[in-house]
Amino acid sequence: MRYSRSRNKFSNLLENPLFAEALLIGITIFSIFTKVIYLQYTIKLKEPPFSLLNYVSVYIFLSSITIVLFAVLWFPKRYKGILLFLNIVLSLVFFSDTLYGRYYGIPLTIPILYQIGFVNDISESIFSLLKIKDIVFFIDIPVFISLIFLTRTSTIRFQRKKSTKRNVIIALAIVLSIVAFKGLGKRVDRTRHAYQRKNIAQDFGTLYFHGFDVYDFAKQKITRNRPLREKEKELIREFFGNKGNNQSKYHGISSNKNIIVIQVEAMQEFAVDLTIEGEEVTPFLNRLKENSFYFENIYHQVAGGNTSDAEFMLNNSLYPAPTGSVNYLYPTNRFISLGEILGREGYVSRAFHGYEPSFWNREAIYRNYKYDKFYSWNDFELKEIRGWAISDESFFKQSLDISLENEKFFSFLITLSSHHPYGGFDDIDLNTGKLEGTQVGNYLKSMRYVDMAIESLFKKLKDLGELNNTMVIIYGDHNGLYEDQRALVEDLLDLDGSNVDWKKTQKVPLWIFSGQNKGENIKKVGGQIDIMPTIMDLLGLENSFSFGKSLLMEEPGYCVKRDGTVILEDYFFDNSVKTLYHLESNEIVDNSLILADIEEKQKELIISDIILGKNLFNHDKLLEILE
């Protein structure tokens, strides 16, 4: 009898429209919150042990409140159907995130869905990715439908006054949630979000991650669809109209050779030929200059994308974005990449990096670079660890084994062992003297290790009889030592302490080995944007839309850095202080002709930004402008 009265009381409550609405809203918030928390742990955005006593749980809860209350406020008369629809859609999204995230370590993004269906990408592993616990995404839906049925007699026909009051309360709750989120969110170091989008989900939760992803994608679309101004079209026509070919006297000497490109983490040019306590830091690479093209005046041109910017320039010979990373800003762009061009020549193109596939959004962007496959740490045996992940030596060995499965290949290898802060090299036999134990000393040991690892790669190529049939390109991606180590570096290199001398250390080495009997040391000034055209020159190929020039051409070279700084053969224009220096003397120079030439070269940054921002390689948009 008591049970019957309790049931009747509950039934009466369900018929109360305010109670029914509050119950369904509360269940939906709790449901979404629970699913996101499970998702955070199951794809390892959060590591065990499980805990709700952390900021990310608060962010997830506030995000859940905001999206649910906003849906109810927007559709007050159909709130039951909207809440059910919202729950089902988010459940499907979170389930998809789980399958993709267990494989790639990051939730799905619109650019990934925009490119291909993710299920095709992991179809071979789909069943191994499923877990019985994943039922958490759907187990509440039958319960929710039952509650809707039980509250079918309730109504939300409020009087105008009551309806307005309800909406004000809901709107106020939304505003408070957003304000609380923003206030608490100030404690998060958002600089981490620039190089790995996954960190947004780690810090703020997957629900916010998807909201940011939608906003970011929409913003790009709106910007991209704005028509070009006539002045912008004129700049493009003028640049490409004045652009010559990239054919040097060495054009085609490496035609049809296999290609291995090695992008070395944090390698600066000053480490080459450097001796410390009577020992060479890079003995093998020093010897490699004897039968390679070696370029000693190549300046890095990376910006906010750092390593990913160097990859972008190698693959496309375009300038990186002024802020952020192309990998995140334009992952769905159409590019005329090295992989695409070589694919037309019968090469099998593969990219290798021994870290997370989501890092710098590589698993998405490499599809647009037309690599046949990208190998991440999911694809390597991680038995030998050095630094962040797989050791360079093991990485080279495994990558070469995979590359040699094809008769004609292009392999892009991005090293990792020498990543800042250069730990884990205590066993390297290099006496760094008074620098022992310092970051600079550890950096030099990391360069010695890189030297040894590259030597092992060359030895294996030679032992397998593949060395003479392979062109190997080696270059550094960006600075390894920054302002905090400036005093030690200046002492090591005997610099004069001037800002110009310091900025002149921002060079990266470049070797191109192609089986030459005699090496050539080339002093020409250039940048990383010139590496792709140089490779194509040696292969006997051409890309009319590259911004770089072959470094083997006899005309003078130059480098335009992303901040507008321009380096010529004899001059250094520091754009941060708008001052022209002579490269040799570091003295300030006033030369209007040189400054006019520099201003013309800086226009390349504007033109490259237009091509990126407007996706002009897509559907021959650029050709239409040039016609």
C-alpha angles and dihedrals in degrees: 000000000000089000090052092052091049090050091049091049090051090047089052090051091051089055089056105095095211093051092044092051094046091048095051093044091049093048092048093050091047091046095051092043092052093048093050092048090051090048092051091057101036094057091038099248081132122032125220143292094081116238138162092194097096139091095251090062089055091049091050092049093049091047090051092050092048098050095044096046091045090054091050092046092050095048106027097161095047099038095130094056092042093052091049091047092047092050094049095046094047091046090055091046093050091046090052089047088054095053093045095039095053088058102036103021096236135083118253119278131201093247090056092049089043091058105042141340105274093215090065088053094058100022094123090056100037098108094044088055095056121094130188089236089066087083084086088083093063110019093091096053097080088048090050092050090050091053091051088053092049092050094046092113093054117097137200096209093135123178110256092256094049092044091052091048091051092050092049091052092049093046090049091051090052092050092048091050092051093046091048091048093051093045095050091039092067089079092065119097099231094184085084089065093064096070102031121029089197088073089070089061091045093052103036106017134256095279092060089041091060092046091052091046092054092047093048093047093048091049091053092049093050092048092045094052095056109108120251118254118238090244090058091050090051091053090052094048092048094049097048092038090060095041114111129198127282099233119133130176086270093058110145099000091128096041114159095001119141112258131220117180116191118195105195117212113243097343113158125194095238090070090066113091089003116142125197124186087354095304129113113239093209107023097162095046089048089056092044088067088069092073103022140070103259121193115198101178103058113132122204114243101192123137131174092336093060108178092013090054090057089050090049093053093047092051100040112014091228126124117261121249117280091239131016125004129303086222090069101027099049110015093141096049121123111244134186093224135181089245092055094048093047090045088062087054093056099262122142104224123208134170123208131195125157097220141072113318091225093057107116086357090278096153088063104036096046090064088062090048085061097238111164089222139357117215117205132170088288087071101046134078102245097203095123115051125188120170114328098357141322115018117252091239093055090040092055093047095050094041092052092049089055093044093052091059084084127060093219117031145163112202124185112200120191113193125215113177094089093056119135130299088038098219126156099051100104090115093058111110101230123121106218094180114202089004092064110130094011124113090249091052091048090048091055090051090051089054090051088052091050088051091053093047093051090048089056090053092052091047091053092048089051094046090051092049092242101110098091091047094053133078110208120197118191125184141152121250104211145325118317098193124046141189094294088064096039098110093053093045092049090051092047093050096035093237123175095240095246122135090238092056090048093050090049088065088067090094127120125208122245127197125180112190115188104157095279117167090212128037128223126211107211118198095187116132115242146138140233089268087070097058097081094050090048092053091048091048090056091047092050093245134124138210112192092196101055116115095210128076131223108271088214094067115105097232118101116276133220141183129220111199121209093252091058096260110142127202119197129181092273105012140063117201111196104204093192090068097021091235132139119217133185108244097224102041099027086223121145113257131197108206117149094192092055091045090052090051090049091052090054092051092050088062088074088074091056094048093047090049090052091051091050097042094047096037089231096174088065117098092353092288090149093051090053090056092048095049 
